[in-house]
Amino acid sequence: MFGWDGELPPPTVRTINEMQPVLADPNCAHEGPLYCMYRDLAQSDADWTWLHAHKLRYDLTVIPPNNLCGEWVKTKGHYHPRNPAGVGYPEIYEVLEGTARYLLQSLDLLDIVMIDARAGDLVVIPPGYGHVTINPTTDETLAMANIVSTEFESEYGEYISRRGAAYFALCNGEIRKNARYPRVPSVRSASPGSGHWGVPKGPLYSLIGDEKALSFLNYPERFSTLFENLLRG
Ligand SMILES: O=P(O)(O)OC[C@H]1O[C@H](O)[C@H](O)[C@@H](O)[C@@H]1O
């Protein structure tokens, strides 16, 4: 499954109920499971030990297509806190199957970015950017991997209090502004970074063991050029 060798542990399942506070239609009465998160995976004890020694985690997320009262299925959305040096923890994703739309928003809400990615693409979430992943299809499951620091918990408060991201991606193709956000810029598009601006090339799993390629995840303060280039596109 998704190029994963061997059995997967039982996933954490995000239900539609948990998503109610962040849906475009707050009265959407659908129910049931929405997407599965398999956290802290490794293909061998050696890989797991390396990941943990470097304060990192490899996860898979599987998002079947869905229509949530007119909105594409998406993840709940969260920010990451700052690391001890005062810089937000970044994250790196890889699309394994299907297509993904990453909707990023800076904490100051001055920058909203949409990145369309397909299988093989790697996408870096820069420090300070909240993020939602959308499966913008009717018929394809999205499977993606991520590597992220083990040193923090995701923060959902901003997304819950504003009832979702700054924009909603609707199944009719409309990108609708969320009325809970007073003033936000329009969405700009960017490309997945894989192989450019210092963003590593995949497969993501093959980077396990490569300290140089993954140290930006815990020490983003040492990689300001990478993030500046990434945000300039
Ligand atoms: O936490 P959510 O907003 O539901 O997003 C889902 C994803 O978030 C993070 O990136 C985690 O590292 C993933 O394991 C998870 O699948």
The ligand as a Tripos MOL2 file, in Angstrom:
@<TRIPOS>MOLECULE
LIG
   16    16     1     0     0
SMALL
NO_CHARGES

@<TRIPOS>ATOM
      1 O1         -3.4580   17.4680   12.0650 O.co2     1 LIG1
      2 P1         -4.2780   17.6980   10.8200 P.3       1 LIG1
      3 O2         -4.5100   19.1750   10.5420 O.co2     1 LIG1
      4 O3         -5.4750   16.8670   10.7840 O.co2     1 LIG1
      5 O4         -3.3630   17.2910    9.5840 O.3       1 LIG1
      6 C1         -2.9280   15.9880    9.3210 C.3       1 LIG1
      7 C2         -1.4220   15.8420    9.3270 C.3       1 LIG1
      8 O5         -0.8410   16.7760   10.1390 O.3       1 LIG1
      9 C3          0.5470   16.7250   10.3650 C.3       1 LIG1
     10 O6          1.2230   17.1250    9.2250 O.3       1 LIG1
     11 C4          1.0060   15.3900   10.8270 C.3       1 LIG1
     12 O7          2.4070   15.3350   10.9370 O.3       1 LIG1
     13 C5          0.4660   14.3260    9.9720 C.3       1 LIG1
     14 O8          0.7680   13.1110   10.5380 O.3       1 LIG1
     15 C6         -1.0070   14.4720    9.8270 C.3       1 LIG1
     16 O9         -1.5070   13.5210    9.0010 O.3       1 LIG1
@<TRIPOS>BOND
     1     1     2 2
     2     2     3 1
     3     2     4 1
     4     2     5 1
     5     5     6 1
     6     6     7 1
     7     7     8 1
     8     7    15 1
     9     8     9 1
    10     9    10 1
    11     9    11 1
    12    11    12 1
    13    11    13 1
    14    13    14 1
    15    13    15 1
    16    15    16 1
@<TRIPOS>SUBSTRUCTURE
     1 LIG1         1 GROUP 0 **** ****
